[in-house]
Amino acid sequence: MAGAVDLSALKQRPTGDGGASAASAPPGAVEVTEANLEDEVLVRSNQVPVVVLLWSPRSEPSVQLGDALAALASADAGKWSLATVNVDVAARVAQMFGVQAVPTVVALAAGQPLSSFQGMQPPEQLRRWIDSLLNAVAGKLPGAGEGEEPEQVDPALAQARSHLDAGEFDAAHAAYQAILDANPNHAEAKGAVRQIAFLQRATTRAPGAIIAADAAPDDIEMAFAAADVEILQQQVGEAFDRLIRLVQRTAGDDRTKVRTRLIELFDLFDPADPEVIAGRRKLANALY
């Protein structure tokens, strides 16, 4: 990831060298230590998502990313919490997160990691990542709204969620599509329609789709079926790579067809997901 710094290199640099090492944590962020980790990260994440920035003042991208996240947190006024871990002074906390490079960002909800990425990201991508995070946990955190009036949920949205939770894909798709027809910018409905359409298609794929596609690597429909099965099996990178290889071997309308399906699969995931970022980079290389 652009801007990521290997921590092993940082450990070899002397401390107190001035410059970026004098930088402070971004304003408005909670500085995490072993003493407050449970309260400020784990417990707090039951109420709102907690975005943890693991950073070093020696790393300029770390400082820039911290400032960008602080600005977003201020704009969102309490919808999520920003916490920082200075890996130079809280090494044990950094080890708990398994961080290998700075800056690294980990989002937690209900005490569990939800999403993460390394390196500096453009402001507009950070905005999309935060929005997708908020959409993913909307109405689902056990401690959300403690001491506040309960949020009024749109009955149509509640019904759509109920259908989806029950695995009633056709009904859920129709309900979310109705919401989207009325409000084309409704983020949850837009994402749900894409996810449901994928599940409706992918769950009908034959179990042997991957073997069949491997035996006929130039068959587009077989490759599509295999990619769907691989995503269902959490083999996301393998699914992307399969279609990227097919992009390289096709041309004209066939290439457009494969590229379009690949982009549809990208859109099922958080745009800041490392697999998506890597897949988009590989696709660009295959096309140009």
ZATI-881030 format. One record per atom (N, C-alpha, C, O): x, y, z. Coordinates in steps of 0.02 Angstrom, whole numbers, plus 50000, padded with zeros to 5 digits. Example, Ala and Ser with C-alpha at 12.3 -4.5 7.8 and 13.67 -1.06 7.14 Angstrom:
2
506604971650390506154977550390506604983550390507124983450423506424988850354506844994750357506455000250394506705005750402
END
This chain:
288
500424994150000500005000050000500445006250000500945006450035500255011149962500665017249957500695020550026500195021450059501295022250046501395025750109501505021250169501635023750223501445014750161501555010250218502305009750232502715009350186502475009750295503185009450315503305003250356502955002050406503784999250337503954993150372504194994950443504664998850451503884991950493504074993550562504774991450579505104994450622505024986250546505704984050561506204989550544506714990250576506044993450492506494998950474506465004450526506965007550541505865005650552505795010850603506185009050666506475013450699506195002650683506535000650745507285001950741507615002750792507555002150679508265003150672508465010550675509055012150679507965015050672508125022150672508195024650743507815022550787508645029150757508735031750824508145036050844507825039150802507995036150909507465040350935507725047350946508325048550948507245052050954507445058950969507795062250912508225066550925507635060550849508005063550794507665069750766507855072350714507145072350803506825078550782506375077450723506215071750706506175082950692505755082650632505095079350647504745081350694504925074250608504275071150615504175067750683503615066750704504725065950717504655062650781504345067150833504105064750884504335073650820504035078350868503285079050856502955082550895503025075850805502315076650789501895073650844502085068750876501305076650856500855074150907500275070550874500175071050814499885066950915499305063350890498795068350863498785074050885498385066350815497895070950786497405073450839497235069850885497165079650832496705082550881496055078650883495805076350831495775077950944495135074550951495175067050956494675063750968495765064250946495845056950950496035054951021496365058551057495815048951040496005046151104496655042351095496715038051052497155043951137497795040351133497745033951174497615034151234497835028351141497725021851173498365019351206498905019651177498285016851267498825013651304498565006951330497975005351323499005003051360498774996751390498244998051443497784994051452498305003751478497855005251533497145006751510496665004951544497075010151453496405012151432496145008451371495615010051344496515003451348496324999751288495624996751294495224997351248495484993651350494834990351358494264995451356493774994451320494325000951394493785005851398493695009851334493135010651310494255012251306494215016851250494145013451182493935016651133494305007051179494245003551115493724998051119493224998351083493814993051162493374987251163492674989051188492184987351155492634992351246491974994051273491644999451230491054998951215492035004451210491765009851170491485007251103491005010051077491785001951076491564999451011490884995951015490614993950963490614995051075489924992651081489414998151070488824996751059489655004351072489205010151064489255013150994488755014550962489875014150971490005016750904490615013150876491015010550914490695012950810491315010050783491915014050807491895020150812492455010450821493075013650842493595012450787493745006750770493865017850760494375017450709495055018650743495185024050770495475013550742496115013950776496665015050724496755011150678497025020550732497595022150689498235020150725498405023050777498595015250699499245013350725499765017150685499835016050625500135021550718500545026350683501215027450718501325025050773501645031150685502275033250714502405040450693502305042150634502625044650739502795051550719503395051850672503525057050642503755046250665504315046050617504065045450545504435046750498503435043350537503165041950471502705047750450502185048750480502905051450399502505057050375501815054750351501325058150365501755049150313501085046850295500645045450356500035046450353500955043150411500565041950472500255048450497499665048750515500655053750497500425060250521499865062850475499365065350499499965062350410499465064750362498815060850368498275063850366498865054250376498265050150382497895051850447497275052150449498275053050501497955054950564497565061450558497005061950584497855066350524497505072750515496875071850473496355074850488496915067650421496335066550378495775063050416495195064850409495955057950456495445054450495495145058950548494545058650561495555063150579495305067750630494795072650600494295074250632494935074950540494465079550507493795076050493493265079050502493825069750472493205066050459492825064750524492215065250526493195062950577492875061650642492525067950667491975067550695492845073650659492545079950681491915081450640491415083650668491945080250575491365081550532490775076950549490205078950542490925070850571490405065950585490125066550655489635063150672490425070650696490145072650761489895066850804489305066450821490355062250820490185056950868489885050650839489725046050877489815050150772489545044050743490045038350749489845032450747490685039950756491205034950766491765038250806491805044350811492185034150835492725036550878493405035150847493525029750821493845040150850494525039350826495005038350884495015042250931495395032950881495895031450932496565030450898496585028050841497105032250931497765031550902498225027450947498175027751008498665023750915499175019950951499855021950922499995020350864500265025350961500935027050940501375020850951501525019151008501565017550897501915011250902502605011950934502895007150958502865018150935503525019250966503495019051042503985017351075502905020751070502845021151143502355015951170502345014851231501955012951128501475007851150501565001551108501094999151076502164998951110502344993251067501914987151082501744983351037501754986051146501364980051163500654980551136500364975451116500374986551136499704987351107499734986051032499294982851004500264988651000500354987450928500394979950914500124977550864500744976250957500814969050948500134965550954500004960650919499704968150998499034965151006498634965650940498234961250924498754971050903498414971950839498774968350782498514968050727499364965550795499734961850744499984966350688500044964150631500114972650703500304977450651501024976150628501464974950669501134976450563501794975450533502064981750501502674982150489501644986550487501864992650453501424998450476500854997450496501685004450472501295010350487501285014950426501765015250387500725018450417500125018150458499685012150441499635010050384499375009350493498875004150486498245006550521498275009350576497675005450490497035007450520496605001150529496524997150482496335000350590495904994650605495244997450633495255001350680494694995350605494034997350631493744991650672493754985850650493484993250731493184988250775492454990050789492284995950794492034984950796491344985850816491164979950860491314974250844490824981350916490644976150964491254972050986491204966050997491824975350991492434972151015492794967850964493294964650981492554967750901492844963450850493104967550791492794972550772493684965550762493924969050702493414968350645493144962950634493304973850611492794973950557493114975150489492914972150439493624979450487493954981150423494624984250440494724986850495495084984050391495744986950403496074988550337495884985850284496574992850339496994994150281497654997150304497714999350361498154997150259498805000050273498935005650224498685005650168499325010550246499545015850202499055021550197498475020950216499295027050170498885032950160498365031650105498515028250057497775034350114497245033750064496995040750046497005045150089496755041849985496485048349966495875050050009495515045550031495765056450022495205058450066494535055650044494135053550086494405055549978493755053049955493685045549967493125043149979494235041849966494205034749980494105033550055493745028950075494415037750096494305037350168493575038650184493275035350227493285043650150492575045250162492135039350145491675037750183492265035950089491865030150069491965024450119491485020850136492575023650142492725018250190492345019450255492035014750282492355025550281491985027150342491235026150332490905023350375490975028350275490255027650262490065020350260489535018450286490475016150228490305009050224490345005850293489965001250309490805008250335490865005750403490225007450443489955003150478490005013750438489405015850474488785012050450488365010150490488745010950384488175007250357488174999950382487654997050394488774997150388488824990050407488584988750478488344983350493488654993750522488484992650593487844996250613487644995950671487514999550566486915003450582486394999150618486154994150591486225001150679485704997650717485904990950746485484987350771486554989250742486764982550763487204982450825487324977050852487444988150849487894988050907487494987650971486994991150980487704983151018487304981951078487224987951123486714988651157487724992451123487694998151168487525004651133487585010051163487335004351070487195010451032486605014151061486095011151079486685020751067486135024951089485995024551163485445026651184486455021951204486335021751276486235028751303486645033151291485695029751339485555036351366485235041051316485125046851332485085038751256484775042951205484105040051185483935034351201483715044151152483075041751125483215036751070483665037751029482845031251068482975026351015482845029250946482385033150936483275027350900483215029850831482595026850799482445020950805482225031150764481635028850728481855025750661482145029150619481705019350653481895015850592481315015950542480745014550561481465017650481480965017550428480655010550425481015005550420479995010050429479675003350428479854999350365479934993250369479925002750309480104999150247480794996150252480924990650229481254999950283481934997550293481954991750342482304986850332481564992450396481534987050446481264980650414481494975150430480764981250370480484975450337480994972150291481054966050288481364976350254481884973750208482414969950248482634964550227482634972850304483134969650345482874962950372483234958050376482234962850391481934956850418481934951250366482104945550382481754952850304481774947850251482484945250240482594939250231482964949850241483654947750229483914943350285484234938250272483764945250348483984941250405483684934150403483984929350426483074933650374482744927150370482964923150309482734917450300483404925950267483634922450208483124922450152483174918450105482634926950156482114927450104482374932250051482184938150050482804929850007483164934249961482704937849911482804943749898482224934349884481784937549835481394943249867481354948749839481114941949925480724947149960481184952949982480994958749977481784951250006482244956450027482464960749968482494966949974482604957549912482814961249853482264966049831482394971849815481634963649830481084967949810480994973749858480864979449836481074972449923480984977749973481524983049968481384989049970482144980749962482694985649956482654989349889482804995349886482444985949836482384989349771481854994849774481935000049742481314993649810480794998749817481075004849854480915010549836481485003649904481795009249940482265013049894482285019249894482635009349853483115012449807482755016249752482995021549730482185013749730481805017349679481575024149706481565029049669481385024249770481155030549800481735035149818481665041249816482305032149835482895036149854483515032949822483825028749854483695034949761484265031749725484935032249761485395028549744484995036749810485635037549845485645033949913486105034949952485145029849927485115026349991485675021149994485655016149959486175022450036486785018450036486645011150055486895006650023486255010050109486135003150131485754999250077485924993550063485245002350047484854998849997485274997249936485214991849907485695001949916486125000949857486584994949868486644990649825486914994849926487364989349941486994982649948487244977449926486404982849979486024976749991485794973649925485814967549917485564977849878485334975249814485904971649778485794966249749486504974549780487084971249748487234964549782487344959549749487244964649849487414958549886486894953049875487074947249865486264954949876485734949849868485754946949798485684940849789485844951249748485884948749679486444943749671486384938649637487014945149704487574940449701487384933849735487504928549708487094934249795486924928249832486414924049794486464917849793485924927349763485424923649724485754919649668485564914049653486254922649637486604919249582487094914049607487114908349583487514916149656488064911849677487844905549712488164900349706487294905949750487074900049787486764894749742486614889249766486664896149679486424891149632486984887749593486864883149554487604889949605488164887049568488314879849589488224878049647488524875849541488694868849555489324868449598489784872449589489344863749645489944863049688490594861949649491124863949672490544858749591491144857349552491334862849504491714861649457491074868949514491194874349466491934876049460492174877549405492304875849514493004877649513493404872649471493814874449430493284866149483493634860949446493474861549371493914860949329492834862749356492634863249286492964869149252493194868649194493014874849287493324880749258494074879849249494354882149199494394876449296495104875149289495254870849228495774871449197494774866349210494874861949153494734865549087494944863149034494374871149090494224874949029494344882449043493864886349048494974884349049495144891149073494904896749029494884902549051494724895448966494504900748921493744901248916493484905348878493384897048953492654897248952492414902649001492504901949062492124907948975491944913749016491414912049068491484913749126490884908549047490344907049094490574902349150490374903149207491014897649133491284893349185491714897249234491704896049294492094902049207492514906249250492084910449297492244911249355491524913049271491064916949313490784912649370490754914849427490584906549353490314902049404490844900449457490694900449517491454899049435491984897349482492144903249527492254902349587492164909349500492304915349540491774916349594491934918149650491134915149576490604915749625490704910849683490644912649741490864904649666490974899549717491574901349761491544900449822492104903849730492704905649769492544911249818492794911149874492144916049798491964921449844491544918749902491644920649959491074914249887490684911149940491124907349989490974906850048491684904649964492144900850006492694905250037493184902750063492594911850033493064916750061493734916850025494234919250053493764914349964494374914549923494324920449875494314919649814494304926349905494154932349865494714933949816494584935349758495334933749839495894935149795495934930349737496094932349680495794923949750495804918949697495274920349644495394919549584494674922549667494144924149619494344930049575494244929849514494614935249606494834941049567495374939149517495344941049458495864935249540496424933349496496194929149437496454929749382495694924949449495434920649395495164924949338495304923749280494774930049356494474934349304494984939149274494924940949215495474941149313495994945549285496404941749233496574944549181496554935449246496904931349195496484930749132496754930649076495824930249140495384929649083495364936249044495314936248982495394941849079495424948349046496044948649001496014951148945496594946049025497214946148987497174941848923497524943248874496744936648924496704932048868496134933648819496064930248768495734938648835495164940148793495244947048760495704950748776494784948548715494794955048679494074956748660493624952548662493974963048641493334965248616492774964448666492844965948725492194961948641491604961248684491714956348741491454957348796492104951048729492234946248782492624949448839492474948448898493124953448822493514956848874493064961648914493104961948975492644965248879492184969948913491724966148961491594968549016491484960348938491034956348980491384954049044491094954349098492004951749038492374949349097492544955149143492484954649204492764960649114492934966549155492334969049194492384970949252491754969249161491144971549194490964967049253490794969649306491004960449244490864955949300491364956849357491174956649415491994957849340492504958849392492364965049433492424964949494492174970449400492014976649436491404975649481491374978349536490914971749457490334970249498490544966549562490274967849616491024962049556491264958449615491654963049661491584962449722492054967649634492394972549675491894976349718492014977549777491334978249688490834982449721490474978949778490104982149815490574972349785490274968749841490634970149906490374968749960491244973049901491674973749960491814981049975491694985449934492074982150035492314988750055492854990950005493314987149991492804997049978493314999249929494014999549958494504999449920494084999950024494745000050055494994993150074495534992450103494604987950058494834981150071495474979750032495504981249972495994977150064496624975950029496554971449967496904972549918496104966549970495994962249911495724966349852495904965149795495274970949867494974975149814495504979849785495544980749724495884982849829496404987449805496904983849760497094986249707497114977849783497584973949743497264971749677497584971849624496634969749680496284967549619496214973049568496304971949509496044979049592495974984749545496644986449513496674988249454497174985949553497834987349525498024982249471498284983949418497894975849485498044970649437497614971349374497854970249318496984973349382496554974349324496814979949281496834979349219497024985449312497294991049274497914988849235497994990649177498334984949266498934982449231498754977849173499074977949121498224973749183498024969249130497734972849071497794970649014497404978549084497074982249031497564986748993497494987948933498064989349030498504994449000499234992449001499664996248978
END
